[in-house]
Amino acid sequence: MSSQIKKSKTTTKKLVKSAPKSVPNAAADNQIFCCQFEVFGHVQGVFFRKHTQKKANVLGITGWCMNTTRGTVQGMLEGSLDQMTDMKYWLQHKGSPRSVIEKAVFSENEPLPINNFKMFSIRR
């Protein structure tokens, strides 16, 4: 019987030790990140910014985008890692229906204490 008690004590200790590991993961899920982006290709005059804003709103991303004099679209994204991953994929591979994306470049994801933007806007 004493061996059964020892086993259950060990099991209890293992459960207690593993429980705190899930707490930081829960906090990480709520973490907000930001990154800058620039999309190259035929992305001006094809409603790319409008479709980018629409997709950002669907995903819950905040930030902005704008046309550049180089013929690209650049901007800033803010959201969770999952939201950022989905938006980056869309910017790299989908875009607006008439756009032709050659490449998309992103800065590193940087953690933020809070959002800097309340919505996703188009800058002119």
BELKABEL-V564449 format. One record per residue. N is the residue number from 1. RES is the residue in one small letter. SS is DSSP state (A for helix, B for strand, O for the rest). OMEGA is omega in whole degrees, -180 to 180 (999 if undefined). Layout:
N RES SS OMEGA
N RES SS OMEGA
//
This chain:
1 m O -179
2 s A 178
3 s A 177
4 q A 179
5 i A 179
6 k A 180
7 k A -179
8 s A 176
9 k A 179
10 t A 179
11 t A 179
12 t A 179
13 k A 179
14 k A 179
15 l A 180
16 v A -180
17 k A -177
18 s A -178
19 a A -179
20 p A -180
21 k A -178
22 s A -179
23 v A 178
24 p A 178
25 n A 178
26 a A 178
27 a A -180
28 a A 179
29 d A -179
30 n O -178
31 q O 177
32 i B 178
33 f B 175
34 c B 172
35 c B 175
36 q B 178
37 f B 172
38 e B -178
39 v B -177
40 f B 179
41 g B 176
42 h B -174
43 v O 175
44 q O -179
45 g O -179
46 v O 179
47 f O -179
48 f A -179
49 r A -180
50 k A 179
51 h A 176
52 t A 178
53 q A -180
54 k A 179
55 k A 178
56 a A 179
57 n A 178
58 v A -178
59 l A -177
60 g O 178
61 i O 172
62 t B 180
63 g B -177
64 w B 171
65 c B -179
66 m B 172
67 n B 175
68 t O 177
69 t O 179
70 r O -180
71 g O 179
72 t O 171
73 v B 178
74 q B 179
75 g B -177
76 m B 177
77 l B 173
78 e B 179
79 g B 176
80 s O 180
81 l A 179
82 d A 178
83 q A -179
84 m A 180
85 t A 180
86 d A -179
87 m A 178
88 k A 178
89 y A -180
90 w A 180
91 l A -179
92 q A -168
93 h A -174
94 k O -178
95 g O 178
96 s O -177
97 p O -177
98 r O -179
99 s O 173
100 v B -175
101 i B 175
102 e B 177
103 k B 174
104 a B -178
105 v B -178
106 f B 171
107 s O 176
108 e O 173
109 n O 178
110 e B 180
111 p B 177
112 l B 175
113 p O 178
114 i O 176
115 n O 173
116 n O -177
117 f O 179
118 k O -179
119 m O 176
120 f B -175
121 s B 174
122 i B 178
123 r B -180
124 r O 999
//
